[in-house]
């Protein structure tokens, strides 16, 4: 905690990035809980929840290549502000779904909201090594992810109770306002040191066709074994992680009959688990050798998968909340450790494309997982579907352990951060 406090005191740029993150991500979860519950209220079908998630996933996957190219060609800070302003307008439009309760409207607005997301999320990851020094980077990464999970915990809990107490409109308006606050905070960050006007003009002159630029980023990702391995474990985790997005709503609504508040509590317990894993990941990131890091990743993914299966088979609501917390604690450790490696080893000129590609791979796999889970939920027991998801997601540990044992994941040299 002391490291976090000192970073916020000393680094003005990161402080504004952090403040914007807090407000906007809490607002995101207000929207998520409200939309999921509204979809279930309209139809009572888990397939519709899956459809909402699917529309979001398709939008992220579609936007990823464009976001990556633009983030490596233009001022990332301005793109992040534009993303916030666009999402604020779309968040207000969700009020239309209350007046015209059509499922297709939820699909459309969810897709538009998420289409702008990679411009912000990949942009934030890309500028982090620039606004934080090399000595601050590990702490900045840990605090960014800890904040993300704090927002998950508070946002889903408050979002669920807000929907129950104040209605959907309040949740949608809060989400819109949160994006405006985030845009103001990002505007207070000074220009990136690695993106001067001269360098931006130079990049624009060197730019080829957007598709070729994106493929060049993919070739760079594929050429570094560690980066490629991290891309593959993202896919492995998402094979079950997409199903989890659907299951949280179905377990809260149908398995334990707790309504929107129950869904919010499950999401909040997942957030608490991530928060418990974050300080462990922060500590391990400072102490583990690269060889021990690889072993820790394999162990944590195994714990995550096994705990998720226990969540799926829990007889009581409290036990389910406990096991989902354990599962997410393991995910929290791996997330902090893996992101630290990405921030350290991805070259600045490729960061936009690498982070957007990873996000697209993650959401693309989740899209398939969510589609299968939503369709299966109308024909198979929910607990069975969730158990299969845990096994698939946990199987990532086997791939990682095998690749590590065979020496296929060597440690690359630090990337060029272009500071100064």
Buried (B, 14 or more C-beta within 10 A) or exposed (E): EEBBEEBBEEBEBBBBBBBBBBBBBBBBBBBBBBBBBBBBBBEEBBBBBBBBBBBBBBBBBBBBBBBBBBBBBBBBBBBBBBBBEBBBBBBBBBBBBBEEEEBEBBBBBBBBBBBBBBBBBBBBBBBBBBBBBEEBBBBBBBBBBBBBBBBBBBBBBBBBBBBBEEEBEBBBBBBBBBBBBBBBBBBBBEBBBBBEEEBBEEBEEEEEEBEEBBBBBBEBBEEBBBBBBBBBBBBBBBBBBBBBBBBBBBBBBBBBEBBBBBBBBBBBBBBBBBBBBBBBBBEBBEEBEEEEBBBBBBBBBBBBBBBBBBBBBBEEBEEBBBBBBBBBBBBBBBBBBBBBBBBBBBBBBBBBBBBBBBBBBBBBBBBBBBBBBBBBBEEEEBBEBBBBBBBBBBBBBBBBBEBBEEEEBEBBEEBEBBEE
